[in-house]
Amino acid sequence: MSADAILAALAALGDPAAVPAVVDTLGAAVRHEQHGVTQSALKALGAFGPAAAEALDTIRSLTTAADAHVRSAAVAALWAAGENLT
């Protein structure tokens, strides 16, 4: 099973207890420049909405990432988490 599939499954379950594991995965994906996994982790965090508040600083930092898809996913995750983007 791929990291993308696991992240999607965690998001679908919707249990906020999974947020720390998703945040850890996001950090590892960023460190290893795995843009696809980074996007999947951001999408999963967005699915948790406000429960992903602990990840807002990390998500916010990715809004200036070099990869356009990562930037877009970060903005979407911030929006889903209820972060004011103005």
SETORPA-486150 format. One record per atom (N, C-alpha, C): residue number from 1; x, y, z; atom name; residue in one letter. Coordinates in Angstrom, 1 decimal, always signed. Layout:
REM residues N
resi: NUM; u: X; v: Y; w: Z; name: CA; resn: a
...
REM end
This chain:
REM residues 86
resi: 1; u: +0.9; v: -1.2; w: +0.0; name: N; resn: m
resi: 1; u: +0.0; v: +0.0; w: +0.0; name: CA; resn: m
resi: 1; u: +0.9; v: +1.2; w: +0.0; name: C; resn: m
resi: 2; u: +0.6; v: +2.2; w: -0.8; name: N; resn: s
resi: 2; u: +1.4; v: +3.4; w: -0.9; name: CA; resn: s
resi: 2; u: +1.1; v: +4.4; w: +0.2; name: C; resn: s
resi: 3; u: +2.0; v: +5.3; w: +0.4; name: N; resn: a
resi: 3; u: +1.8; v: +6.4; w: +1.4; name: CA; resn: a
resi: 3; u: +0.5; v: +7.2; w: +1.1; name: C; resn: a
resi: 4; u: +0.3; v: +7.4; w: -0.2; name: N; resn: d
resi: 4; u: -0.8; v: +8.2; w: -0.7; name: CA; resn: d
resi: 4; u: -2.1; v: +7.5; w: -0.3; name: C; resn: d
resi: 5; u: -2.2; v: +6.2; w: -0.4; name: N; resn: a
resi: 5; u: -3.4; v: +5.4; w: -0.1; name: CA; resn: a
resi: 5; u: -3.6; v: +5.4; w: +1.4; name: C; resn: a
resi: 6; u: -2.5; v: +5.3; w: +2.2; name: N; resn: i
resi: 6; u: -2.7; v: +5.3; w: +3.6; name: CA; resn: i
resi: 6; u: -3.2; v: +6.7; w: +4.1; name: C; resn: i
resi: 7; u: -2.6; v: +7.7; w: +3.6; name: N; resn: l
resi: 7; u: -3.0; v: +9.1; w: +3.9; name: CA; resn: l
resi: 7; u: -4.5; v: +9.3; w: +3.6; name: C; resn: l
resi: 8; u: -4.9; v: +8.8; w: +2.4; name: N; resn: a
resi: 8; u: -6.3; v: +9.0; w: +2.0; name: CA; resn: a
resi: 8; u: -7.2; v: +8.2; w: +3.0; name: C; resn: a
resi: 9; u: -6.8; v: +7.0; w: +3.4; name: N; resn: a
resi: 9; u: -7.6; v: +6.2; w: +4.3; name: CA; resn: a
resi: 9; u: -7.7; v: +6.9; w: +5.7; name: C; resn: a
resi: 10; u: -6.6; v: +7.5; w: +6.2; name: N; resn: l
resi: 10; u: -6.7; v: +8.2; w: +7.4; name: CA; resn: l
resi: 10; u: -7.6; v: +9.4; w: +7.4; name: C; resn: l
resi: 11; u: -7.5; v: +10.1; w: +6.2; name: N; resn: a
resi: 11; u: -8.4; v: +11.2; w: +6.1; name: CA; resn: a
resi: 11; u: -9.9; v: +10.8; w: +6.0; name: C; resn: a
resi: 12; u: -10.1; v: +9.7; w: +5.3; name: N; resn: a
resi: 12; u: -11.5; v: +9.2; w: +5.2; name: CA; resn: a
resi: 12; u: -12.1; v: +8.7; w: +6.6; name: C; resn: a
resi: 13; u: -11.2; v: +8.2; w: +7.4; name: N; resn: l
resi: 13; u: -11.6; v: +7.8; w: +8.8; name: CA; resn: l
resi: 13; u: -12.0; v: +9.0; w: +9.6; name: C; resn: l
resi: 14; u: -11.3; v: +10.1; w: +9.4; name: N; resn: g
resi: 14; u: -11.6; v: +11.3; w: +10.1; name: CA; resn: g
resi: 14; u: -11.3; v: +11.4; w: +11.6; name: C; resn: g
resi: 15; u: -10.5; v: +10.5; w: +12.1; name: N; resn: d
resi: 15; u: -10.2; v: +10.5; w: +13.5; name: CA; resn: d
resi: 15; u: -9.1; v: +11.5; w: +13.8; name: C; resn: d
resi: 16; u: -9.3; v: +12.5; w: +14.5; name: N; resn: p
resi: 16; u: -8.3; v: +13.5; w: +14.8; name: CA; resn: p
resi: 16; u: -7.0; v: +13.0; w: +15.4; name: C; resn: p
resi: 17; u: -7.1; v: +11.8; w: +16.0; name: N; resn: a
resi: 17; u: -6.0; v: +11.2; w: +16.7; name: CA; resn: a
resi: 17; u: -4.9; v: +10.8; w: +15.6; name: C; resn: a
resi: 18; u: -5.3; v: +10.8; w: +14.3; name: N; resn: a
resi: 18; u: -4.3; v: +10.5; w: +13.3; name: CA; resn: a
resi: 18; u: -3.5; v: +11.7; w: +12.8; name: C; resn: a
resi: 19; u: -4.0; v: +12.9; w: +13.2; name: N; resn: v
resi: 19; u: -3.3; v: +14.1; w: +12.8; name: CA; resn: v
resi: 19; u: -1.8; v: +14.1; w: +13.1; name: C; resn: v
resi: 20; u: -1.3; v: +13.7; w: +14.3; name: N; resn: p
resi: 20; u: +0.1; v: +13.7; w: +14.5; name: CA; resn: p
resi: 20; u: +0.9; v: +12.8; w: +13.5; name: C; resn: p
resi: 21; u: +0.3; v: +11.7; w: +13.2; name: N; resn: a
resi: 21; u: +1.0; v: +10.8; w: +12.2; name: CA; resn: a
resi: 21; u: +1.0; v: +11.4; w: +10.8; name: C; resn: a
resi: 22; u: +0.0; v: +12.1; w: +10.5; name: N; resn: v
resi: 22; u: +0.0; v: +12.8; w: +9.1; name: CA; resn: v
resi: 22; u: +1.0; v: +13.9; w: +9.1; name: C; resn: v
resi: 23; u: +1.1; v: +14.7; w: +10.3; name: N; resn: v
resi: 23; u: +2.1; v: +15.8; w: +10.4; name: CA; resn: v
resi: 23; u: +3.5; v: +15.2; w: +10.2; name: C; resn: v
resi: 24; u: +3.7; v: +14.1; w: +10.9; name: N; resn: d
resi: 24; u: +5.1; v: +13.4; w: +10.8; name: CA; resn: d
resi: 24; u: +5.4; v: +13.0; w: +9.4; name: C; resn: d
resi: 25; u: +4.4; v: +12.5; w: +8.7; name: N; resn: t
resi: 25; u: +4.5; v: +12.0; w: +7.3; name: CA; resn: t
resi: 25; u: +4.8; v: +13.2; w: +6.4; name: C; resn: t
resi: 26; u: +4.1; v: +14.3; w: +6.7; name: N; resn: l
resi: 26; u: +4.3; v: +15.5; w: +5.9; name: CA; resn: l
resi: 26; u: +5.7; v: +16.0; w: +6.1; name: C; resn: l
resi: 27; u: +6.2; v: +16.1; w: +7.3; name: N; resn: g
resi: 27; u: +7.6; v: +16.5; w: +7.5; name: CA; resn: g
resi: 27; u: +8.6; v: +15.7; w: +6.8; name: C; resn: g
resi: 28; u: +8.4; v: +14.3; w: +6.8; name: N; resn: a
resi: 28; u: +9.3; v: +13.4; w: +6.2; name: CA; resn: a
resi: 28; u: +9.3; v: +13.6; w: +4.6; name: C; resn: a
resi: 29; u: +8.1; v: +13.8; w: +4.1; name: N; resn: a
resi: 29; u: +7.9; v: +14.0; w: +2.7; name: CA; resn: a
resi: 29; u: +8.6; v: +15.3; w: +2.2; name: C; resn: a
resi: 30; u: +8.5; v: +16.3; w: +3.0; name: N; resn: v
resi: 30; u: +9.1; v: +17.6; w: +2.7; name: CA; resn: v
resi: 30; u: +10.6; v: +17.4; w: +2.7; name: C; resn: v
resi: 31; u: +11.1; v: +16.8; w: +3.8; name: N; resn: r
resi: 31; u: +12.6; v: +16.6; w: +3.9; name: CA; resn: r
resi: 31; u: +13.2; v: +15.8; w: +2.7; name: C; resn: r
resi: 32; u: +12.4; v: +14.8; w: +2.2; name: N; resn: h
resi: 32; u: +12.9; v: +13.9; w: +1.2; name: CA; resn: h
resi: 32; u: +12.4; v: +14.4; w: -0.2; name: C; resn: h
resi: 33; u: +11.8; v: +15.6; w: -0.3; name: N; resn: e
resi: 33; u: +11.3; v: +16.2; w: -1.5; name: CA; resn: e
resi: 33; u: +10.4; v: +15.2; w: -2.3; name: C; resn: e
resi: 34; u: +9.5; v: +14.6; w: -1.6; name: N; resn: q
resi: 34; u: +8.5; v: +13.7; w: -2.2; name: CA; resn: q
resi: 34; u: +7.2; v: +14.5; w: -2.3; name: C; resn: q
resi: 35; u: +7.2; v: +15.3; w: -3.4; name: N; resn: h
resi: 35; u: +6.1; v: +16.2; w: -3.6; name: CA; resn: h
resi: 35; u: +4.7; v: +15.6; w: -3.7; name: C; resn: h
resi: 36; u: +4.6; v: +14.4; w: -4.3; name: N; resn: g
resi: 36; u: +3.3; v: +13.7; w: -4.3; name: CA; resn: g
resi: 36; u: +2.8; v: +13.3; w: -2.9; name: C; resn: g
resi: 37; u: +3.7; v: +12.8; w: -2.1; name: N; resn: v
resi: 37; u: +3.3; v: +12.5; w: -0.7; name: CA; resn: v
resi: 37; u: +3.0; v: +13.7; w: +0.1; name: C; resn: v
resi: 38; u: +3.8; v: +14.8; w: -0.2; name: N; resn: t
resi: 38; u: +3.5; v: +16.1; w: +0.5; name: CA; resn: t
resi: 38; u: +2.1; v: +16.5; w: +0.2; name: C; resn: t
resi: 39; u: +1.7; v: +16.5; w: -1.1; name: N; resn: q
resi: 39; u: +0.4; v: +16.9; w: -1.5; name: CA; resn: q
resi: 39; u: -0.7; v: +16.0; w: -0.8; name: C; resn: q
resi: 40; u: -0.4; v: +14.7; w: -0.8; name: N; resn: s
resi: 40; u: -1.4; v: +13.8; w: -0.2; name: CA; resn: s
resi: 40; u: -1.6; v: +14.1; w: +1.3; name: C; resn: s
resi: 41; u: -0.5; v: +14.4; w: +2.0; name: N; resn: a
resi: 41; u: -0.5; v: +14.7; w: +3.4; name: CA; resn: a
resi: 41; u: -1.3; v: +16.0; w: +3.7; name: C; resn: a
resi: 42; u: -1.0; v: +17.0; w: +2.8; name: N; resn: l
resi: 42; u: -1.7; v: +18.3; w: +2.9; name: CA; resn: l
resi: 42; u: -3.2; v: +18.1; w: +2.7; name: C; resn: l
resi: 43; u: -3.6; v: +17.3; w: +1.7; name: N; resn: k
resi: 43; u: -5.0; v: +17.0; w: +1.4; name: CA; resn: k
resi: 43; u: -5.6; v: +16.3; w: +2.6; name: C; resn: k
resi: 44; u: -4.9; v: +15.3; w: +3.2; name: N; resn: a
resi: 44; u: -5.4; v: +14.7; w: +4.4; name: CA; resn: a
resi: 44; u: -5.6; v: +15.6; w: +5.6; name: C; resn: a
resi: 45; u: -4.6; v: +16.5; w: +5.8; name: N; resn: l
resi: 45; u: -4.8; v: +17.5; w: +6.9; name: CA; resn: l
resi: 45; u: -6.0; v: +18.4; w: +6.6; name: C; resn: l
resi: 46; u: -6.1; v: +18.8; w: +5.4; name: N; resn: g
resi: 46; u: -7.3; v: +19.6; w: +5.0; name: CA; resn: g
resi: 46; u: -8.6; v: +18.9; w: +5.4; name: C; resn: g
resi: 47; u: -8.6; v: +17.6; w: +5.2; name: N; resn: a
resi: 47; u: -9.8; v: +16.8; w: +5.5; name: CA; resn: a
resi: 47; u: -10.2; v: +16.8; w: +7.0; name: C; resn: a
resi: 48; u: -9.2; v: +17.0; w: +7.8; name: N; resn: f
resi: 48; u: -9.4; v: +17.0; w: +9.2; name: CA; resn: f
resi: 48; u: -9.9; v: +18.4; w: +9.7; name: C; resn: f
resi: 49; u: -9.9; v: +19.4; w: +8.8; name: N; resn: g
resi: 49; u: -10.4; v: +20.7; w: +9.1; name: CA; resn: g
resi: 49; u: -9.7; v: +21.3; w: +10.3; name: C; resn: g
resi: 50; u: -10.5; v: +22.0; w: +11.2; name: N; resn: p
resi: 50; u: -9.9; v: +22.6; w: +12.4; name: CA; resn: p
resi: 50; u: -9.1; v: +21.7; w: +13.3; name: C; resn: p
resi: 51; u: -9.3; v: +20.4; w: +13.2; name: N; resn: a
resi: 51; u: -8.6; v: +19.5; w: +14.1; name: CA; resn: a
resi: 51; u: -7.1; v: +19.4; w: +13.7; name: C; resn: a
resi: 52; u: -6.8; v: +20.0; w: +12.5; name: N; resn: a
resi: 52; u: -5.4; v: +20.0; w: +12.1; name: CA; resn: a
resi: 52; u: -4.7; v: +21.2; w: +12.5; name: C; resn: a
resi: 53; u: -5.2; v: +22.0; w: +13.5; name: N; resn: a
resi: 53; u: -4.7; v: +23.2; w: +13.9; name: CA; resn: a
resi: 53; u: -3.2; v: +23.2; w: +14.3; name: C; resn: a
resi: 54; u: -2.8; v: +22.0; w: +14.8; name: N; resn: e
resi: 54; u: -1.4; v: +21.9; w: +15.3; name: CA; resn: e
resi: 54; u: -0.4; v: +21.9; w: +14.1; name: C; resn: e
resi: 55; u: -0.9; v: +21.7; w: +12.9; name: N; resn: a
resi: 55; u: -0.1; v: +21.7; w: +11.7; name: CA; resn: a
resi: 55; u: -0.1; v: +23.0; w: +10.9; name: C; resn: a
resi: 56; u: -0.8; v: +24.0; w: +11.4; name: N; resn: l
resi: 56; u: -1.0; v: +25.2; w: +10.6; name: CA; resn: l
resi: 56; u: +0.4; v: +25.9; w: +10.3; name: C; resn: l
resi: 57; u: +1.3; v: +26.0; w: +11.2; name: N; resn: d
resi: 57; u: +2.6; v: +26.6; w: +10.9; name: CA; resn: d
resi: 57; u: +3.3; v: +25.9; w: +9.8; name: C; resn: d
resi: 58; u: +3.3; v: +24.6; w: +9.8; name: N; resn: t
resi: 58; u: +4.0; v: +23.8; w: +8.8; name: CA; resn: t
resi: 58; u: +3.2; v: +24.0; w: +7.5; name: C; resn: t
resi: 59; u: +1.9; v: +23.9; w: +7.5; name: N; resn: i
resi: 59; u: +1.2; v: +24.1; w: +6.2; name: CA; resn: i
resi: 59; u: +1.4; v: +25.5; w: +5.7; name: C; resn: i
resi: 60; u: +1.4; v: +26.5; w: +6.5; name: N; resn: r
resi: 60; u: +1.6; v: +27.9; w: +6.1; name: CA; resn: r
resi: 60; u: +2.9; v: +28.0; w: +5.4; name: C; resn: r
resi: 61; u: +4.0; v: +27.4; w: +5.9; name: N; resn: s
resi: 61; u: +5.3; v: +27.5; w: +5.4; name: CA; resn: s
resi: 61; u: +5.4; v: +26.9; w: +4.0; name: C; resn: s
resi: 62; u: +4.5; v: +26.0; w: +3.7; name: N; resn: l
resi: 62; u: +4.5; v: +25.3; w: +2.3; name: CA; resn: l
resi: 62; u: +3.7; v: +26.1; w: +1.3; name: C; resn: l
resi: 63; u: +3.1; v: +27.2; w: +1.7; name: N; resn: t
resi: 63; u: +2.4; v: +28.1; w: +0.7; name: CA; resn: t
resi: 63; u: +3.5; v: +28.8; w: -0.2; name: C; resn: t
resi: 64; u: +4.7; v: +28.7; w: +0.2; name: N; resn: t
resi: 64; u: +5.8; v: +29.3; w: -0.7; name: CA; resn: t
resi: 64; u: +6.7; v: +28.3; w: -1.2; name: C; resn: t
resi: 65; u: +6.3; v: +27.0; w: -1.2; name: N; resn: a
resi: 65; u: +7.2; v: +26.0; w: -1.8; name: CA; resn: a
resi: 65; u: +7.5; v: +26.2; w: -3.2; name: C; resn: a
resi: 66; u: +8.6; v: +25.6; w: -3.7; name: N; resn: a
resi: 66; u: +9.0; v: +25.7; w: -5.1; name: CA; resn: a
resi: 66; u: +8.0; v: +25.0; w: -6.0; name: C; resn: a
resi: 67; u: +7.4; v: +23.9; w: -5.6; name: N; resn: d
resi: 67; u: +6.5; v: +23.2; w: -6.4; name: CA; resn: d
resi: 67; u: +5.1; v: +23.8; w: -6.4; name: C; resn: d
resi: 68; u: +4.6; v: +24.1; w: -7.5; name: N; resn: a
resi: 68; u: +3.3; v: +24.8; w: -7.6; name: CA; resn: a
resi: 68; u: +2.2; v: +23.9; w: -7.1; name: C; resn: a
resi: 69; u: +2.2; v: +22.6; w: -7.2; name: N; resn: h
resi: 69; u: +1.2; v: +21.7; w: -6.8; name: CA; resn: h
resi: 69; u: +1.2; v: +21.7; w: -5.2; name: C; resn: h
resi: 70; u: +2.4; v: +21.7; w: -4.6; name: N; resn: v
resi: 70; u: +2.5; v: +21.7; w: -3.2; name: CA; resn: v
resi: 70; u: +1.9; v: +23.1; w: -2.6; name: C; resn: v
resi: 71; u: +2.3; v: +24.2; w: -3.3; name: N; resn: r
resi: 71; u: +1.7; v: +25.5; w: -2.9; name: CA; resn: r
resi: 71; u: +0.2; v: +25.5; w: -2.9; name: C; resn: r
resi: 72; u: -0.3; v: +25.0; w: -4.0; name: N; resn: s
resi: 72; u: -1.8; v: +24.9; w: -4.1; name: CA; resn: s
resi: 72; u: -2.4; v: +24.0; w: -3.0; name: C; resn: s
resi: 73; u: -1.8; v: +22.9; w: -2.8; name: N; resn: a
resi: 73; u: -2.3; v: +22.0; w: -1.8; name: CA; resn: a
resi: 73; u: -2.3; v: +22.6; w: -0.4; name: C; resn: a
resi: 74; u: -1.2; v: +23.4; w: -0.1; name: N; resn: a
resi: 74; u: -1.0; v: +24.0; w: +1.2; name: CA; resn: a
resi: 74; u: -2.1; v: +25.1; w: +1.4; name: C; resn: a
resi: 75; u: -2.4; v: +25.9; w: +0.4; name: N; resn: v
resi: 75; u: -3.4; v: +26.9; w: +0.5; name: CA; resn: v
resi: 75; u: -4.8; v: +26.2; w: +0.7; name: C; resn: v
resi: 76; u: -5.0; v: +25.1; w: +0.0; name: N; resn: a
resi: 76; u: -6.3; v: +24.4; w: +0.2; name: CA; resn: a
resi: 76; u: -6.4; v: +23.9; w: +1.6; name: C; resn: a
resi: 77; u: -5.3; v: +23.3; w: +2.1; name: N; resn: a
resi: 77; u: -5.4; v: +22.8; w: +3.5; name: CA; resn: a
resi: 77; u: -5.6; v: +23.9; w: +4.5; name: C; resn: a
resi: 78; u: -4.9; v: +25.0; w: +4.3; name: N; resn: l
resi: 78; u: -5.2; v: +26.2; w: +5.2; name: CA; resn: l
resi: 78; u: -6.6; v: +26.6; w: +5.2; name: C; resn: l
resi: 79; u: -7.2; v: +26.7; w: +4.0; name: N; resn: w
resi: 79; u: -8.6; v: +27.1; w: +3.8; name: CA; resn: w
resi: 79; u: -9.5; v: +26.1; w: +4.5; name: C; resn: w
resi: 80; u: -9.2; v: +24.8; w: +4.3; name: N; resn: a
resi: 80; u: -10.1; v: +23.7; w: +5.0; name: CA; resn: a
resi: 80; u: -10.0; v: +23.7; w: +6.5; name: C; resn: a
resi: 81; u: -8.8; v: +24.1; w: +7.0; name: N; resn: a
resi: 81; u: -8.6; v: +24.2; w: +8.4; name: CA; resn: a
resi: 81; u: -9.2; v: +25.4; w: +9.0; name: C; resn: a
resi: 82; u: -9.8; v: +26.3; w: +8.2; name: N; resn: g
resi: 82; u: -10.4; v: +27.5; w: +8.7; name: CA; resn: g
resi: 82; u: -9.5; v: +28.6; w: +8.9; name: C; resn: g
resi: 83; u: -8.3; v: +28.5; w: +8.4; name: N; resn: e
resi: 83; u: -7.3; v: +29.6; w: +8.5; name: CA; resn: e
resi: 83; u: -7.7; v: +30.8; w: +7.6; name: C; resn: e
resi: 84; u: -7.6; v: +32.0; w: +8.2; name: N; resn: n
resi: 84; u: -7.9; v: +33.2; w: +7.5; name: CA; resn: n
resi: 84; u: -6.7; v: +33.5; w: +6.6; name: C; resn: n
resi: 85; u: -6.9; v: +33.5; w: +5.3; name: N; resn: l
resi: 85; u: -5.8; v: +33.7; w: +4.3; name: CA; resn: l
resi: 85; u: -5.5; v: +35.1; w: +4.0; name: C; resn: l
resi: 86; u: -6.2; v: +36.1; w: +4.6; name: N; resn: t
resi: 86; u: -6.0; v: +37.5; w: +4.3; name: CA; resn: t
resi: 86; u: -4.9; v: +38.1; w: +5.2; name: C; resn: t
REM end
